[in-house]
Amino acid sequence: MTTPLRDLAATRLASLCLSRRGRPRGLTYDDHLVRGALILDLAVCGALTHTDDAVELDHELAAAHGLADVAAEADEGDTGLQWWLDWGRLGFDEWAGRLVQADVWRLRPWSLRYPFQSFEDTEQQRTESDRAAARISVRDRTETPQRLVVLALGATSGLLGSIAEPPSWVLDDLGEARWAGELVVERLTELRVRMRSIGRAVD
């Protein structure tokens, strides 16, 4: 499972949520971000498809990409993808635990106690390349589906600099997974605005 887990867009976006010292941002929003990215991971691998009548989930294909339990949780009951993005059990901390178990992240020995955990990202070079993606403004059609997801959700979530709408070509190049990209970007944008409003009200 390590290789699929290492390459998922959800993993790459979670890594962007770490500071230079490996500390998580600690935002509730990042729970939604991880689930949104996993929805797109399912879509770009072909396990999650949209038809005229319904959204369909191929559990065998999801399992082949290391996402069997994610697909099972997202497909649980009759609540729909948006409900799972909003309220699913799997969040940033759970995903971080999986990354440590798979040796994609390493827990720094002096930070073993929650909430002071700090992680070493074994894909730091790739993470820095993703972080620099904010400078990309021209479509070159060489981006992998996972990089496109990073560009889309990274822009929406402010992980690549200022919060911004992703360029239209990023969603276009997701091809048959574009519908999932639009759904997740729209919902994450709504959640970000709502959480910011609540924060201001508390202040």
C-alpha positions in Angstrom: 0.0 0.0 0.0 3.0 2.3 0.5 3.5 3.2 -3.1 -0.1 4.2 -3.9 -0.3 6.1 -0.6 2.9 8.0 -1.3 1.6 9.1 -4.8 -1.9 10.2 -3.9 -2.9 13.8 -4.2 -4.3 13.7 -0.7 -0.7 12.9 0.6 0.8 15.7 -1.5 -1.7 18.2 -0.2 -1.3 17.0 3.4 2.4 17.6 3.0 1.8 21.2 1.9 -0.1 21.7 5.2 3.2 21.1 7.1 5.4 24.1 8.1 9.1 24.1 7.2 9.7 22.5 10.5 7.2 19.7 9.9 4.4 21.1 12.1 0.8 20.7 10.8 -1.3 23.9 10.4 -3.8 22.5 12.9 -6.8 23.8 11.1 -10.2 22.0 11.1 -10.4 22.9 7.4 -7.5 20.5 6.7 -9.8 17.6 7.6 -12.1 18.6 4.8 -9.2 19.2 2.5 -7.9 15.6 3.0 -11.4 14.2 2.3 -11.9 16.4 -0.7 -8.5 15.3 -2.1 -9.4 11.6 -1.5 -12.6 12.1 -3.5 -10.5 13.4 -6.4 -8.0 10.6 -6.0 -10.9 8.1 -6.4 -12.1 10.0 -9.4 -8.8 10.4 -11.3 -8.1 6.6 -10.9 -11.4 5.9 -12.4 -13.0 4.3 -9.3 -15.5 7.2 -8.9 -17.5 8.1 -11.9 -20.4 10.3 -12.8 -23.3 9.2 -15.0 -26.5 10.9 -16.0 -28.3 9.1 -13.2 -25.8 8.7 -10.4 -22.4 8.7 -9.0 -20.9 5.2 -9.0 -18.0 3.8 -7.0 -16.0 0.8 -8.1 -14.7 -0.7 -4.8 -12.4 -3.2 -6.5 -10.6 -0.4 -8.5 -10.4 1.7 -5.3 -8.8 -1.2 -3.5 -6.3 -1.6 -6.3 -5.1 2.0 -5.6 -4.9 1.5 -1.9 -8.2 3.2 -1.2 -10.5 0.3 -0.2 -11.3 1.7 3.3 -11.7 5.2 2.0 -14.2 4.1 -0.6 -16.1 2.0 2.0 -16.4 5.0 4.3 -17.4 7.4 1.5 -20.0 5.0 0.3 -21.4 4.2 3.7 -25.2 4.8 4.1 -27.0 7.0 1.7 -25.5 10.4 2.5 -23.6 11.3 -0.6 -20.1 12.6 -1.3 -20.7 16.2 -0.1 -21.9 14.9 3.3 -18.7 12.8 3.6 -16.5 15.7 2.7 -18.2 17.7 5.4 -18.6 15.1 8.1 -16.6 12.0 7.3 -14.6 10.4 10.1 -11.3 10.3 8.3 -9.4 13.6 8.7 -5.9 15.1 8.7 -4.7 13.4 11.9 -5.8 10.0 10.7 -4.2 10.5 7.4 -1.0 11.7 9.1 -1.0 8.4 11.1 -1.3 6.4 7.9 1.6 8.3 6.3 3.8 7.6 9.4 2.8 3.9 9.3 3.7 3.7 5.6 7.0 5.6 6.2 6.0 8.4 3.9 6.3 10.8 6.9 8.5 10.1 9.9 7.6 11.3 13.3 10.5 13.3 14.7 11.6 11.6 17.9 11.5 14.8 20.1 7.9 15.4 19.2 6.2 12.2 20.0 3.4 13.7 22.1 0.3 15.2 20.6 -0.3 18.1 19.9 3.4 18.9 19.5 4.1 16.4 16.8 6.5 17.3 14.0 7.0 15.2 10.9 9.8 14.6 8.4 8.4 14.5 4.9 10.4 11.9 2.9 9.1 13.4 -0.3 10.3 16.9 0.6 11.7 17.7 -2.8 8.4 16.9 -4.5 6.5 18.9 -1.9 8.7 21.9 -2.6 8.1 21.5 -6.3 4.3 21.4 -5.6 4.7 24.5 -3.4 6.4 26.3 -6.3 3.5 25.5 -8.6 1.9 28.8 -7.8 4.2 30.3 -10.4 2.7 28.1 -13.1 0.3 30.1 -15.3 0.7 28.5 -18.7 -0.9 25.2 -19.6 1.7 22.8 -20.9 -0.4 19.5 -20.8 2.4 17.6 -19.1 0.9 17.7 -15.6 -0.1 14.4 -14.0 -3.7 14.1 -12.7 -2.3 14.2 -9.1 -0.4 17.4 -9.8 -3.6 18.9 -11.3 -5.5 18.1 -8.1 -2.7 19.7 -6.1 -2.9 22.8 -8.3 -6.7 23.0 -8.0 -7.1 22.4 -4.2 -3.8 24.1 -3.3 -5.0 27.3 -4.9 -8.5 27.0 -3.3 -7.0 26.3 0.1 -4.2 28.9 0.1 -1.4 26.4 0.1 0.3 27.8 -2.9 0.3 31.4 -1.8 -2.8 33.6 -1.9 -6.2 32.0 -2.0 -7.4 31.9 -5.6 -9.7 30.1 -7.9 -7.7 27.5 -9.8 -7.1 28.3 -13.5 -9.9 26.9 -15.7 -7.4 24.7 -17.6 -6.5 22.9 -14.4 -10.0 21.5 -14.1 -10.4 21.0 -17.8 -7.3 18.8 -17.9 -8.8 16.5 -15.2 -10.9 15.2 -18.1 -13.6 12.8 -16.9 -12.8 13.7 -13.3 -13.6 17.3 -13.9 -17.0 17.0 -12.3 -15.4 15.8 -9.1 -12.9 18.7 -9.3 -15.7 21.2 -9.6 -17.7 19.6 -6.8 -14.7 19.6 -4.3 -13.4 23.1 -5.2 -16.9 24.6 -4.8 -17.5 22.9 -1.4 -14.1 23.7 0.0 -14.6 27.3 -1.0 -17.9 27.4 0.8 -16.4 25.8 3.9 -13.5 28.2 3.9 -15.7 31.2 3.7 -18.1 29.8 6.4 -15.2 29.0 8.8 -13.7 32.4 8.3 -17.0 34.1 9.1 -17.4 32.0 12.2 -13.9 32.9 13.3 -14.6 36.6 12.9 -17.8 36.3 14.9 -15.9 34.6 17.7 -13.3 37.3 17.6 
